[in-house]
Amino acid sequence: MTQYLISVIEPTGYGAPEPEVMEQIVKDVQAVDADMRETGVWVFAGGLHAPDTATTLRPGANGELVVTDGPFTESKEHIGGFSIIDVPDLDAALEWARRLGVACRLPVEVRPFQDIPG
């Protein structure tokens, strides 16, 4: 089994959908999440606050870190949430990502975790 990160990509600077649309999105995402749990592929999932809540730490001189408020980069999109799944292969990961993308009505990105020796 391989773990994959499914990132939900949100447009930066756009407001939330209308309340009735958002309610349906939440229900649809919760249904996919429940299916992931039932089939045993779910590892972890979470939603993230807006990029302006981020704190960035950058290596500075003499091994010190420079701490700044806000995201590392400004962009038109940001990661709004994610799921980590454990599935046999990329095809299975892509099927879960397809379902999640349809449910949240946003683009999603699928990336495998690296195998770390030890």
Backbone as CSV, one residue per row, in Angstrom:
resi,resn,N_x,N_y,N_z,CA_x,CA_y,CA_z,C_x,C_y,C_z
1,MET,0.844,-1.177,0.000,0.000,0.000,0.000,0.892,1.244,0.000
2,THR,0.407,2.289,-0.634,1.128,3.548,-0.727,0.231,4.664,-0.211
3,GLN,0.815,5.594,0.515,0.048,6.744,0.977,0.145,7.865,-0.058
4,TYR,-0.994,8.514,-0.277,-1.098,9.629,-1.206,-1.719,10.821,-0.497
5,LEU,-1.271,12.000,-0.882,-1.847,13.248,-0.422,-2.767,13.772,-1.516
6,ILE,-4.024,14.000,-1.163,-4.957,14.639,-2.087,-5.164,16.055,-1.557
7,SER,-4.649,17.045,-2.279,-4.764,18.447,-1.876,-5.930,19.093,-2.607
8,VAL,-6.751,19.811,-1.867,-7.853,20.567,-2.461,-7.339,21.974,-2.743
9,ILE,-7.424,22.394,-4.001,-6.879,23.672,-4.438,-8.008,24.700,-4.515
10,GLU,-7.878,25.760,-3.716,-8.898,26.811,-3.694,-8.365,28.082,-4.341
11,PRO,-9.244,28.832,-5.000,-8.816,30.124,-5.528,-8.632,31.112,-4.376
12,THR,-7.569,31.874,-4.400,-7.291,32.861,-3.355,-8.098,34.125,-3.622
13,GLY,-8.698,34.664,-2.564,-9.385,35.939,-2.677,-10.846,35.862,-3.067
14,TYR,-11.361,34.669,-3.273,-12.767,34.531,-3.605,-13.521,34.147,-2.345
15,GLY,-14.720,34.653,-2.205,-15.529,34.332,-1.042,-16.070,32.913,-1.094
16,ALA,-16.674,32.517,-0.007,-17.291,31.191,0.074,-18.523,31.149,-0.827
17,PRO,-18.889,29.962,-1.256,-20.120,29.837,-2.049,-21.338,30.257,-1.218
18,GLU,-22.450,30.434,-1.884,-23.706,30.745,-1.198,-23.977,29.666,-0.149
19,PRO,-24.639,30.020,0.962,-24.841,29.061,2.062,-25.472,27.737,1.646
20,GLU,-26.467,27.774,0.768,-27.110,26.514,0.372,-26.167,25.651,-0.468
21,VAL,-25.323,26.279,-1.271,-24.338,25.537,-2.056,-23.275,24.960,-1.121
22,MET,-22.808,25.771,-0.176,-21.789,25.312,0.770,-22.309,24.153,1.609
23,GLU,-23.563,24.210,2.017,-24.165,23.122,2.797,-24.115,21.810,2.016
24,GLN,-24.433,21.863,0.728,-24.398,20.651,-0.091,-22.969,20.165,-0.286
25,ILE,-22.030,21.089,-0.487,-20.623,20.702,-0.627,-20.156,19.964,0.623
26,VAL,-20.474,20.505,1.791,-20.066,19.873,3.053,-20.653,18.470,3.145
27,LYS,-21.930,18.306,2.816,-22.556,16.980,2.848,-21.862,16.017,1.887
28,ASP,-21.560,16.499,0.678,-20.927,15.642,-0.325,-19.515,15.230,0.099
29,VAL,-18.750,16.171,0.648,-17.392,15.854,1.108,-17.457,14.899,2.291
30,GLN,-18.386,15.106,3.206,-18.527,14.199,4.347,-18.883,12.787,3.892
31,ALA,-19.663,12.665,2.826,-20.018,11.342,2.302,-18.791,10.630,1.735
32,VAL,-17.947,11.355,0.997,-16.715,10.750,0.469,-15.799,10.366,1.620
33,ASP,-15.673,11.239,2.608,-14.846,10.964,3.779,-15.340,9.703,4.501
34,ALA,-16.654,9.581,4.661,-17.224,8.396,5.314,-16.914,7.131,4.512
35,ASP,-17.009,7.223,3.180,-16.673,6.071,2.332,-15.197,5.699,2.473
36,MET,-14.318,6.711,2.551,-12.888,6.436,2.742,-12.661,5.677,4.052
37,ARG,-13.347,6.110,5.098,-13.205,5.455,6.402,-13.740,4.022,6.360
38,GLU,-14.910,3.857,5.751,-15.531,2.530,5.676,-14.673,1.532,4.908
39,THR,-14.016,1.980,3.849,-13.205,1.067,3.042,-11.797,0.895,3.591
40,GLY,-11.445,1.685,4.617,-10.145,1.527,5.267,-8.981,2.230,4.593
41,VAL,-9.260,3.147,3.648,-8.162,3.853,2.983,-7.830,5.169,3.669
42,TRP,-8.738,5.686,4.505,-8.571,6.981,5.162,-7.453,6.906,6.184
43,VAL,-6.525,7.867,6.135,-5.469,7.991,7.135,-5.694,9.247,7.964
44,PHE,-5.891,10.388,7.277,-6.062,11.661,7.959,-6.603,12.664,6.957
45,ALA,-7.377,13.626,7.433,-7.880,14.694,6.568,-8.076,15.949,7.403
46,GLY,-8.062,17.090,6.729,-8.306,18.338,7.435,-8.467,19.497,6.489
47,GLY,-9.160,20.509,6.971,-9.296,21.754,6.239,-8.341,22.780,6.835
48,LEU,-7.918,23.705,6.027,-6.959,24.712,6.470,-7.604,26.096,6.471
49,HIS,-7.148,26.951,7.382,-7.574,28.346,7.379,-6.945,29.047,6.173
50,ALA,-7.384,30.263,5.911,-6.903,31.044,4.772,-5.395,31.281,4.858
51,PRO,-4.736,31.493,3.713,-3.282,31.687,3.689,-2.797,32.835,4.568
52,ASP,-3.629,33.866,4.780,-3.164,34.989,5.590,-3.002,34.635,7.070
53,THR,-3.396,33.418,7.454,-3.187,32.963,8.833,-1.860,32.238,8.996
54,ALA,-1.138,32.063,7.909,0.123,31.312,7.927,1.241,32.120,8.587
55,THR,2.208,31.405,9.102,3.463,31.983,9.580,4.575,31.248,8.853
56,THR,5.499,31.983,8.262,6.581,31.386,7.492,7.897,31.569,8.229
57,LEU,8.681,30.504,8.282,10.009,30.541,8.884,11.033,30.292,7.789
58,ARG,11.996,31.213,7.645,13.029,31.103,6.613,14.396,31.037,7.289
59,PRO,15.268,30.160,6.789,16.626,30.121,7.336,17.319,31.466,7.118
60,GLY,17.970,31.956,8.158,18.707,33.209,8.059,20.180,32.966,8.348
61,ALA,20.875,34.025,8.624,22.309,33.949,8.917,22.545,33.268,10.265
62,ASN,23.672,32.610,10.382,24.098,31.985,11.640,23.108,30.960,12.181
63,GLY,22.356,30.308,11.306,21.449,29.253,11.729,20.166,29.736,12.378
64,GLU,19.946,31.034,12.386,18.712,31.566,12.956,17.605,31.527,11.910
65,LEU,16.359,31.592,12.386,15.213,31.614,11.492,14.574,32.991,11.507
66,VAL,14.161,33.438,10.324,13.423,34.687,10.191,11.941,34.311,10.119
67,VAL,11.154,34.853,11.021,9.733,34.525,11.106,8.925,35.693,10.557
68,THR,8.018,35.389,9.609,7.152,36.421,9.045,5.724,35.927,9.019
69,ASP,4.794,36.846,9.133,3.384,36.510,9.025,3.025,36.336,7.558
70,GLY,2.098,35.445,7.299,1.597,35.264,5.943,2.237,34.087,5.232
71,PRO,1.717,33.786,4.066,2.194,32.617,3.320,3.592,32.827,2.740
72,PHE,4.217,31.728,2.361,5.551,31.751,1.767,5.539,32.520,0.450
73,THR,4.528,32.278,-0.354,4.415,32.971,-1.644,3.001,33.492,-1.815
74,GLU,2.858,34.521,-2.594,1.534,34.980,-2.969,1.149,34.251,-4.245
75,SER,-0.076,33.783,-4.284,-0.500,33.072,-5.483,-1.998,33.225,-5.673
76,LYS,-2.463,32.796,-6.815,-3.880,32.862,-7.121,-4.636,31.682,-6.545
77,GLU,-3.888,30.665,-6.089,-4.500,29.465,-5.518,-3.740,29.074,-4.262
78,HIS,-4.403,28.311,-3.415,-3.752,27.800,-2.213,-4.390,26.468,-1.820
79,ILE,-3.725,25.731,-0.965,-4.274,24.470,-0.466,-5.278,24.806,0.626
80,GLY,-6.515,24.413,0.398,-7.581,24.693,1.352,-7.864,23.543,2.285
81,GLY,-7.455,22.364,1.906,-7.672,21.175,2.715,-6.981,20.005,2.068
82,PHE,-7.029,18.864,2.740,-6.321,17.706,2.206,-6.866,16.425,2.830
83,SER,-6.582,15.334,2.164,-6.820,13.991,2.684,-5.571,13.171,2.434
84,ILE,-5.256,12.327,3.370,-4.172,11.358,3.186,-4.837,9.994,3.158
85,ILE,-4.556,9.249,2.102,-5.149,7.925,1.945,-4.046,6.890,1.763
86,ASP,-4.379,5.651,2.041,-3.441,4.538,1.884,-4.110,3.523,0.965
87,VAL,-3.651,3.468,-0.284,-4.286,2.647,-1.316,-3.232,1.836,-2.064
88,PRO,-3.676,0.826,-2.814,-2.716,-0.044,-3.494,-1.898,0.623,-4.589
89,ASP,-2.495,1.618,-5.301,-1.786,2.181,-6.448,-2.359,3.542,-6.838
90,LEU,-1.714,4.160,-7.830,-2.126,5.481,-8.288,-3.550,5.472,-8.830
91,ASP,-3.946,4.413,-9.527,-5.305,4.369,-10.067,-6.346,4.482,-8.960
92,ALA,-6.118,3.786,-7.856,-7.052,3.868,-6.723,-7.039,5.271,-6.124
93,ALA,-5.854,5.872,-6.006,-5.749,7.233,-5.478,-6.487,8.214,-6.374
94,LEU,-6.349,8.053,-7.680,-7.013,8.953,-8.620,-8.537,8.816,-8.554
95,GLU,-9.024,7.619,-8.304,-10.475,7.438,-8.179,-11.003,8.156,-6.935
96,TRP,-10.298,8.043,-5.814,-10.710,8.780,-4.608,-10.600,10.282,-4.841
97,ALA,-9.560,10.717,-5.518,-9.388,12.141,-5.813,-10.508,12.641,-6.718
98,ARG,-10.896,11.835,-7.687,-12.005,12.205,-8.567,-13.266,12.432,-7.749
99,ARG,-13.548,11.499,-6.857,-14.753,11.609,-6.018,-14.689,12.841,-5.119
100,LEU,-13.514,13.102,-4.550,-13.367,14.264,-3.671,-13.489,15.564,-4.458
101,GLY,-12.884,15.615,-5.653,-12.982,16.809,-6.486,-14.410,17.109,-6.903
102,VAL,-15.165,16.075,-7.253,-16.574,16.265,-7.605,-17.337,16.771,-6.383
103,ALA,-17.062,16.197,-5.211,-17.774,16.580,-3.989,-17.498,18.021,-3.585
104,CYS,-16.235,18.446,-3.644,-15.898,19.800,-3.179,-15.974,20.835,-4.290
105,ARG,-16.134,20.361,-5.539,-16.289,21.250,-6.690,-15.070,22.148,-6.921
106,LEU,-13.891,21.597,-6.576,-12.631,22.317,-6.745,-11.588,21.376,-7.331
107,PRO,-10.530,21.916,-7.921,-9.441,21.058,-8.385,-8.768,20.363,-7.207
108,VAL,-8.248,19.189,-7.468,-7.466,18.467,-6.466,-6.171,17.994,-7.102
109,GLU,-5.142,17.854,-6.287,-3.846,17.361,-6.746,-3.540,16.095,-5.970
110,VAL,-2.994,15.097,-6.652,-2.644,13.818,-6.032,-1.140,13.640,-6.095
111,ARG,-0.531,13.357,-4.931,0.919,13.126,-4.893,1.225,11.999,-3.925
112,PRO,2.090,11.074,-4.343,2.480,10.003,-3.424,3.524,10.513,-2.420
113,PHE,3.493,9.915,-1.237,4.536,10.197,-0.265,5.791,9.430,-0.657
114,GLN,6.945,9.960,-0.355,8.205,9.280,-0.600,8.379,8.155,0.415
115,ASP,8.988,7.080,-0.030,9.384,6.024,0.908,10.647,6.481,1.588
116,ILE,10.600,6.530,2.902,11.778,6.961,3.663,12.381,5.728,4.332
117,PRO,13.626,5.414,4.011,14.259,4.228,4.590,14.384,4.346,6.105
118,GLY,14.315,3.207,6.725,14.576,3.187,8.167,13.398,2.823,8.901
